[in-house]
């Protein structure tokens, strides 16, 4: 996952763009800006769908600055996405033992895991502690 911070004289604050390891746009976050709904619409249309398009620099005007930032996933992000809130203290300890790469993988796999559970409705959702301890993010959910 790659994260980019976008600033411009056309809006206050900073927008964030997230691209997958394969270079595909997966998220646009404008919550840290003071953009109007119309400006957000124009901004989203200008953002290239691929990392290659972003790097070529033709999508934005000259007064736009794009900086790559470290992508970090916090425990709170994981905890909020994982719908089952059990044993937070133990989960925090397990989370802190993971390296940054494992944290990103664990966080990103939550959505795939949840989609899988919807299809396999007979299967119950694991406690978040079990998810972390048994590295459920390494499974392929189809």
C-alpha positions in Angstrom: 0.0 0.0 0.0 1.3 3.4 -0.9 0.0 6.7 0.6 0.3 10.1 -1.0 -0.5 13.5 0.5 -1.9 16.1 -1.9 -2.0 19.9 -1.1 -3.0 22.7 -3.4 -3.8 26.4 -3.3 -7.3 25.5 -4.6 -8.2 24.0 -1.2 -7.3 24.2 2.5 -5.8 21.1 4.2 -4.5 17.9 2.7 -6.1 15.1 0.8 -4.8 11.5 0.9 -4.6 9.0 -1.9 -4.0 5.3 -1.4 -2.8 2.9 -4.0 -2.5 -0.9 -3.7 0.8 -2.7 -4.1 -0.3 -3.3 -7.7 -0.6 0.4 -8.3 -4.4 0.7 -8.4 -6.2 3.5 -6.6 -8.1 2.1 -3.7 -9.1 5.1 -1.5 -9.4 8.9 -1.7 -9.7 10.7 1.7 -10.7 14.3 1.7 -11.7 14.5 5.4 -8.7 16.6 6.3 -9.6 19.3 3.8 -12.1 22.2 3.6 -13.3 21.2 0.1 -16.9 21.9 -0.9 -18.8 18.9 -2.4 -18.3 20.3 -5.9 -14.5 20.6 -5.3 -14.4 17.1 -4.0 -16.2 15.9 -7.1 -13.7 17.7 -9.4 -10.7 16.4 -7.3 -11.9 12.8 -7.5 -12.3 13.0 -11.2 -8.7 14.4 -11.6 -7.1 11.6 -9.5 -5.7 8.9 -11.8 -6.8 5.4 -11.3 -3.2 4.1 -11.5 0.0 5.0 -9.7 1.7 5.4 -13.1 -0.8 8.1 -13.9 -0.2 9.9 -10.6 3.6 9.7 -11.1 3.5 11.2 -14.6 2.1 14.4 -13.0 -0.3 15.4 -15.7 -3.5 15.0 -13.7 -3.1 18.0 -11.4 -2.1 21.7 -12.0 1.3 23.1 -11.2 0.3 24.5 -7.8 -0.5 21.0 -6.6 2.1 19.2 -4.4 2.1 15.4 -4.1 4.3 13.8 -1.5 4.6 10.1 -0.8 4.1 9.4 2.9 4.6 6.4 5.0 1.5 4.3 5.2 0.7 3.4 8.8 -2.1 1.4 10.2 -3.0 2.0 13.9 -4.5 -0.4 16.3 -7.6 1.8 16.5 -8.1 1.6 12.7 -8.0 -2.2 13.0 -10.3 -2.2 16.1 -12.9 0.0 14.4 -13.0 -2.1 11.3 -13.2 -5.4 13.1 -16.8 -5.6 14.2 -16.3 -7.9 17.2 -15.1 -5.9 20.2 -13.7 -8.5 22.6 -10.4 -8.5 24.7 -9.1 -5.1 23.6 -6.1 -5.2 26.0 -4.9 -8.6 24.8 -5.5 -7.6 21.2 -3.4 -4.4 21.6 -0.5 -6.4 22.9 -0.7 -8.8 20.0 -1.0 -5.9 17.5 2.1 -4.2 18.9 4.1 -7.4 18.4 3.4 -7.3 14.6 5.7 -5.4 12.4 4.3 -2.6 10.2 4.0 -4.9 7.1 2.0 -7.5 9.1 -0.2 -4.7 10.6 -1.1 -3.5 7.1 -1.8 -7.0 5.9 -3.9 -7.8 9.0 -5.9 -4.5 8.5 -6.4 -4.9 4.8 -7.6 -8.5 5.1 -10.4 -7.7 7.5 -12.7 -6.6 4.7 -12.0 -9.8 2.7 -12.6 -11.9 5.8 -15.9 -10.1 6.5 -17.0 -10.6 2.9 -16.1 -14.3 3.1 -18.2 -14.7 6.3 -21.2 -13.2 4.6 -21.0 -15.8 1.9 -20.4 -18.6 4.4 -23.1 -17.5 6.9 -22.8 -20.7 8.9 -19.3 -19.7 10.0 -19.0 -17.4 13.0 -16.6 -14.5 13.1 -13.4 -15.2 15.1 -12.6 -13.1 18.1 -10.1 -10.3 17.1 -7.6 -11.9 19.4 -7.9 -15.2 17.5 -7.7 -13.3 14.2 -4.4 -11.7 15.3 -2.9 -14.7 17.1 -3.6 -17.2 14.3 -2.7 -14.7 11.5 -6.0 -15.0 9.7 -4.8 -12.4 7.1 -2.6 -15.1 5.6 -5.7 -17.1 4.5 -7.2 -16.7 1.0 -10.9 -15.7 1.3 -12.8 -16.4 -1.8 
